[in-house]
Amino acid sequence: MIIGDKYKQNPFEKGTLFLFCVRRSDRIKGLLWMGDGFLLLYKRIEAGSLSWPRTTEETADLTEEQFDYLMFGLNPLDPKIKDVTPQKPF
């Protein structure tokens, strides 16, 4: 199977979710083995985009918390604090 060969992971491990970013970074696909077949998931982000690894070397296991960060458009593997400049009141 492609996942096993390319990513050196077992796609038939129950409860393991594989996520893939399609060409556009506002869409994500998921593949989950349910024991008797695969469940295919698809999500389109209405606003913003996902921070996503671009090479197989950048693939990583995510915790549930890191997955939540990813769904909010944050990069869970490279967290950064950004400076914010407050706007002046009108």
N, C-alpha and C positions, 0 to 999 in steps of 0.2 A: 504494500500500500504506500502511496506517495508520502503520507505524513510520517510513517515509520522510517522510510528510507531517507527522506530529505532532512527531517528534524530529529531523528534518532529518538523518537517517542513512540509509545504504544497507544494507538488510537482506540484500542478495545478495553482500556482500563476504565471501569465503570466510575462515573462521577468526574472524569477529567474533561474539561471544556477546552477545546482548541479554538482560538480566535484568529481570524484572518481579516486584514484590511484589503478592500478592493481598491481599484485605481483611484477612486476619490476618497479623501481622508474623512469624509463625513458619513461613511458607510462601513459597517462591520458585519462579518459573517461568523457564525459559531457552529461548531460540530461537536456533538455530545453523544457518546455511546450510552444507550439506555439498557443494555443487556440483551435486548432482542432486536435491536436496530439502531440506526443513527437518528438523532433529532437535529435538523438543520434550522439554525436561527439566523435572522437577518434584522439589523437595526439601522435606521437612518436617523442621524442627528439633525434636528431641525435648525439649530443655530450653532455655529462654531464647527470645530473639527477635532479629530482625535490625534493625539501625539503617538506616533506609531513607529516601531522599528522597521528599518528598510532592508536589512540583510538577515540571513539566517544566523549569523554570529550574534546578532542583537536580540535573538529570541530569549525569553526568560519565563520562569515559573512565577506566577503572581499569587499573592495572598488575596483573600476576599477584600481586604481594605484597599490594596493596590488596584484591584479590578474596579472598585468603586471610583477611585481617583481617575482611572482611564475613562470610565463612562462620563465623568464630569469634564473631560477634555484636558486633564492634567497629565503630565508625564510621571508615572509612579516610580520609574527607575532612575530619574534624574531630577529630584525635587529642587526647586530654586525659589528663593524669595526675591520678588521683584520690588524695586523702589516704586512708590506711588507718590505722585505730586498732587496734593489736594487742589481742587479747583476753587477759584475765588468766587464768593457769592456775588450775585448780580446786584 
